[in-house]
Amino acid sequence: FCHVIVQRKTRSTMPLRMDVKRKLSARSDRVKSVDLHPKEPWMLASLYNGNVHVWNHESQTLVKSFEVTDVPVRVARFVVRKSWIVTGSDDMHVRVFNYNTLEKVIAFEAHSDYVRSIIAHPTHPYIITSSDDMTIKLWDWEKKWQNVQVFEGHSHYVMQIVLNPKDNNQFASASLDRSLKVWQLGSTHPNFTLEGHDKGVNTVDYFQGGDKPYLVSGSDDRTLKIWDYQSKSCVQTLEGHAHNVVAVAFHPELPVILSGSEDGTVRIWHSNTYRLETSLNYGMERVWAFAHLRGSNDVAIGYDEGSVVIKMGREEPAMSMDTSGKVLWAKHNEIQQANLKIIADAVFTDGERLPLAIKDMGSCEIFPNTILHSPNGRFVTVCGDGEYIIYTAMALRNKSFGNAQEFVWAAESNEYATRESSSTVKLFKGFKEIKSFKPELGAEGIFGGNLLGVRSANRLTFYDWENQELIRRIEIQPKLVYWSENSGMVAIVTEESYYILKYSAEEVQHSLSTNEGIDDDGVENAFDVVAEMDEVVRAGCWVGDCFIYTNNVNRLNYFVGGEIVTVSHLDRPMYLLGYIPAHNRLYLGDRELNIVGFSLQLSVLEYQTAVMRQDFETADQVLPRVTKDQRTRVAHFLEKQGFKQQALAVSNDPDHRFDLAIQLKDLRTAYQIAQQSESEEKWRFLGDLALAKFEFGLAKECLYKAKDFGGLLLLASSAGDAVMMERLAEEALKSGDTNIAFTCHLMCGHVEKCLDILLSSERLPEAAFFARTYLPSQITRVVELWKEQLAQSNQKMADRLADPDSYENLFSDFKLSLSAEQILKGELANRKPASVYPTIKDEAERNLLEEASQKPLPASPVQKAVPAKDTPVAPDNQEDLLNFDDDDDFGITDGVDDINLDDEDLLGD
């Protein structure tokens, strides 16, 4: 049984100025080992009850769970390149599972006692196991899991083994024989042994950062020891746990050592000073295991009652770039520099890692949480460990230092501020303190730029740098604040969105001088909200009036004029360093301290900025410098701002230009584009616009090219254009649009052609009814065709169809209808001009049969047919044929379901 407790992420601030956030708290049976997947947000836990669990520590859900054995599984490890989970258990077996399918790959007996520890070699096809049988074994899976080497030398249980991250052919082991041993692959004997603990050693780990050749070990004597494995000496002993120390780890990214004990606590020690920074206790009884990843701040912890994943420190790397392209970053305590100016003229693919020449600048006295260049780039500040140091950027010489939890620069490089506590902010000018003040609502954070920003409970307060006068208090919980270069715009970033505000220095100056427009929250008109965007910003900067940023879904975007433009989709979390106009490139860095670039033309940003400031003269001067491949992007921006005519002139995308021409009702331009593209859709849009503007000649041409027969029918019928109607009928028939062709012929009076369309499309029932109405002389021919078709499926129903040739007496006034047909035929042959319409009698008011009766009847073409054999002869009173049921239709009395009478589309497609 296992369940997750989803808790609010708790935060405890440490003296090291490092946050610890709990990402996952998962209750389960006793956890004996944990591991973290380097590519997926997965934590692997092996349990004392014989099961293995895989948790998603981002969604806090159990992803996979399966039973390995019925005895404790003391270790489980991911082997990512094979998609494996490798386990070791108390039945002495090693088992391998595919973690995608959970299918067992292999199981074999590896030792003669409990399997305690497993490591997978990062490049070779090896796993190494240690056991209570006092041996360590190397297995090669490419040789069918052959045991290719045995390492012997310990005289008690071998509790843990760990690879040297700086030399993957070397590993260390911890044993209850009170010793640590360092081994080399290929040698069965240890390189050397480290002794010093008073009791058995449970755990060991290598230091991963810098050049220190250090190991850390934890023992049943309740201590940790730091070892120099080159001098083979103990550097430091750390005391404080109240029970056995069973798990230790050098954090791969932060200057801390973690230790876990059976006293239920996780202690965090500074890896440079060795002082105890804090102690964590999540109430899950004894600690049994740790797991960490290089390049990540996550740490997994295994307990008696479950497992926890915590995140330590900042996600954002300590990295900064000045305006000339010099980049400084911290690699642990080491400061390094690279100059982007050297590769400015080289050609690189967007997103490609830049091959930089790295220069070591020396070691910093404090562990850098942040690195920040001054606005002019002459100085750089390192902040961390509750202190700050200002260096000269060129040679990294110490210029000033002091205590600070946070440090920010003003818009001028000789002004800065520090926050020493949650209540005090200090201001400096010329590297000398000029003011210390306590904000009314406290100071949980500070922000630099044109105004000094102070974050307090659900508020952001802006102060003037000179006299600390209140400018404006805003109800918001900010995470980041970015000012534009001219200080006219500011982006305020929260946990879930960001706001773009326009700052009016003139309004502020006027209000402060006249004491008008000021309330308890400062100057009322100091800021105007330009936009609110629901995006989570990781890092950003301003170029002109364009706010450029990376977000939490790994996109590089910029905001300008209410529009968000995506520059690129990123394949991993990245942080914006800045924009160098001379290079026309944005530069970004990641947690691994890789730097990449993305092209973004300065001329585009300048043009957009000029338009936003309504400086159209400057915009016209900049436009010629915008390259053709960027013109459409600029045109979309102009369209968004409502400048559609200018957008049409700028865009070079035919589709976009056509859309703009249609919106502007520019028939000439739209016609030219449609001619070039020969797109039926464009011709249809243009035809609709031409109709709306009463350009019937153009509309006719467009509708023909679009093959919009419905539109042409509307145009021809509205104009009374018989020639166009006849042409349309022919074109529609060629295209298979029988509905339109039928309607055109019917409106022109070509009833014979209408009948031909029905016959050719095999709509024989409809053809029969049409002939009965308009062409009675054709009824017999059509009925015969209908009977032939119907006989193929139902002979009985076919025999029941009557026609005037055989049963004239069933068709009343049939001869008169023939005469009426001739009357109409003559009238239709003689077309009348529209001018005589008022004198024409309405068809609904005419009685054609009465008109026909007043003229001599034509000779009857109908002769009584001799009935076929077995065909019933109608009696004189015709009762058999006339006695129909209510549901019968025209002599059809049964089997109606067998006839395909599709009444949804009587005229075909």
Disulfide bonds with the S-S distance in Angstrom:
none
